[in-house]
Amino acid sequence: MGRELAVVCGRWMSLIDHPVQPKVVAVADPNPAALDWFRQIDSVKTLVDDWRLLLEDDSIDVLYLAVPHNLHEELYITVANAGRDFLGEKPFGIDLGAAQRIVTAIESSTSFVRVSSEMPFFPGALRAYAHAASGALGELLDVRSQFAHSSDIDRTKPINWKRRIETCGEIGVMGDLGMHVAHVPLRLGYRPSTVYSMLDDVVTQRPGPNGTPVPCDTWDNALLACRVPQGSRQFSMLWETRRIAPGHMNSWSFEAIGMDGGVRFSTRNPAVVQRFTRHGSEQVWEEFQPGNASVWPTITGGIFEFGFTDALLQMWAAYLAERAGALGERFGCATPREALDSHRVFAAALTSNMSGAAETLPAVR
């Protein structure tokens, strides 16, 4: 993801009248081979193996902390205590306790901090969000937010840090992909009151460094059935995170259905948004194309199609514009509080999976 950021900065001129012109000027990584890649970037002047050296460099304005989950707490709290601005990777701590301590440190600091979550910056995702936020759906019935890919369908894929509890956390795939499915619902105010989870550890061993099978002990798939308060009743909401979803490469989707309307979007078909409406007695799903129109305007015409690297560019444009006080009413990056709220759901999901019953979430103050 550090390399992706360097590419994003290289495309920055495609943004129209953005208030910031970012450059990647320094990189820290304990792996010399990883550092070598950045030698081709003209703006990079500092390559070190210790992240603390970047923290001490006052010429750096913003830090991007892209590290495994078990390192989030140490880095995020240290950087916040130093008053430095940063974009942190999801899930913002290896577990709920770590997330609480991180958010406490941030809120006690002067740091401007947001959380990486790029998929909602697809134009279709933003149109779906806006339609749901407008109230056009009426009384809500069902919401479904999903991230499905099949990176782990190959049982011979070697073990890595995301497949170990000690580095990924007990929440497993929920930590890896959960912020993606939580971002839009939480921004819309859809906070679960209860959660019933179905967690699945499909591949329990993977090849280790020498080819010998070693434990693969994180959850591969998670389905969370939630209830969300709405006036005198509650509506149902599903959060799905799947590393093993046959038929999917890397698909994010959101759907919300109400008594008066509905909306759905998937990155599998990114050029189309579907809306549900009623024409008299007829119930109709209609399609429209949102075009290439995300958070920040670009020189790219609206008739051209949008992709993952465009979403990354828009996420960073939103982060840096908000930091500069120029985002306005545009959709913004996930906040530390939203990351903490997602952790509350994931922690309840672990308890629910052990008990086999729905778990009640405490009210958020």
ABEGO torsion letter per residue (X at the ends): XAAAAAAAAAAAAABBGBABBBBBABBBBABAAAAAAAAABAABABBBABAAAAAABAABABBBBBBBAAAAAAAAAAAAAAGBBBBBBOAGEABAAAAAAAAAAAAABABBBBBBBAAAABAAAAAAAAAAAAGAAEBBABBBBBBBBAAAABAABBBBAAABAAAAEAAEAAAAAAAAAAAAAAAAGBBBABBBBBBBBABABBBBAAGBBBBBABBABBBBBBBBBBEABBBBBBBBBBABBBGBABBBBBBBBBAABBBBBBAABAABBBBBBBBEABBBBBBBBAEBBBABBBABBAABBBBAAAAAAAAAAAAAAAAAGAAEABBBBBBAAAAAAAAAAAAAAAAAAAAGBBBBBBBBX
